[in-house]
Amino acid sequence: MVTTWFPVCRIALLVAFIAACASAPTERERVAKIVADQTRSDADRKNDERRNPVELYSFVGARPGMRVLDISAGGGYTTELLARMVAPGGTVYAQTQKPNPRLLERMKTPPMQNVVLVVRRFDDPVPPEASGLDLVTLMFNYHDLGFLGVDRAALNRAVFQALRPGGFYVIADHSGRPGTGISESNTLHRIEESFLRKEVEAAGFRLVEEGTFLRNPNDPRDRETPDPPQPKDEFVLKFARP
């Protein structure tokens, strides 16, 4: 009896494990369900049309229980998606220098119950209680730090210190032409990808993954709105704290 029980038990456990894995949703399926949730606003659904949120936030990789900082939260589009993604058990810190009225209204809604509003300068964006973070995001606003005169080196150092080892810093932005750096931040609202990467890596980060799902090689990148009309060329970079 004893000699036959262990193999049968192991086989049963293996079958149960395989069945559980087969039924578990993939990260992309989980994000797609969040994006499709009927409680999301019409304005956010409209924003989805240009953001490709299923691909973008699958790449970001926020998961239940994570502690996340969303820098430059704006109206809260990204913040709310992150809040939904880290629930249950997670927390999102929504940083802004000046609270956007749309963000303040959004904070009153049920999906934002696990969000902490953080009003701090961009070059010092991390509240004391937000150490050991799993993830920091900065979506389509790094270029703005140029014309705003933000000390970007201080910002990136602060993010580095706030993340746990192995934590991620994900930045998405509108791509500028080679050699333009951050000089077109207030005109074309673009930034040169290699320029941004160099600044972030100078803080100690290591680039671990590039998202290509928002790239458009046909965008001439010589104006804010491409002509002829087409999607902007946009890059998404995932950095890690070693």
Stockholm file with secondary structure:
# STOCKHOLM 1.0

chainA/1-242         MVTTWFPVCRIALLVAFIAACASAPTERERVAKIVADQTRSDADRKNDERRNPVELYSFVGARPGMRVLDISAGGGYTTELLARMVAPGGTVYAQTQKPNPRLLERMKTPPMQNVVLVVRRFDDPVPPEASGLDLVTLMFNYHDLGFLGVDRAALNRAVFQALRPGGFYVIADHSGRPGTGISESNTLHRIEESFLRKEVEAAGFRLVEEGTFLRNPNDPRDRETPDPPQPKDEFVLKFARP
#=GR chainA/1-242 SS CHHHHHHHHHHHHHHHHHHHHHHSCCHHHHHHHHHTCTTSCHHHHHHHHHHCHHHHHHHHCCCTTCEEEEESCTTSHHHHHHHHHHTTTCEEEEEESSCCHHHHHHTTSGGGTTEEEEECCTTSCCCTTCCSEEEEEEESCTTHHHHTTCCHHHHHHHHHHHEEEEEEEEEEEEBCCTTCTTTTTTTTCCBCHHHHHHHHHTTTCEEEEEECTTCCTTCCCSSSSCSSSCCCCEEEEEEECC
#=GC SS_cons         CHHHHHHHHHHHHHHHHHHHHHHSCCHHHHHHHHHTCTTSCHHHHHHHHHHCHHHHHHHHCCCTTCEEEEESCTTSHHHHHHHHHHTTTCEEEEEESSCCHHHHHHTTSGGGTTEEEEECCTTSCCCTTCCSEEEEEEESCTTHHHHTTCCHHHHHHHHHHHEEEEEEEEEEEEBCCTTCTTTTTTTTCCBCHHHHHHHHHTTTCEEEEEECTTCCTTCCCSSSSCSSSCCCCEEEEEEECC
//
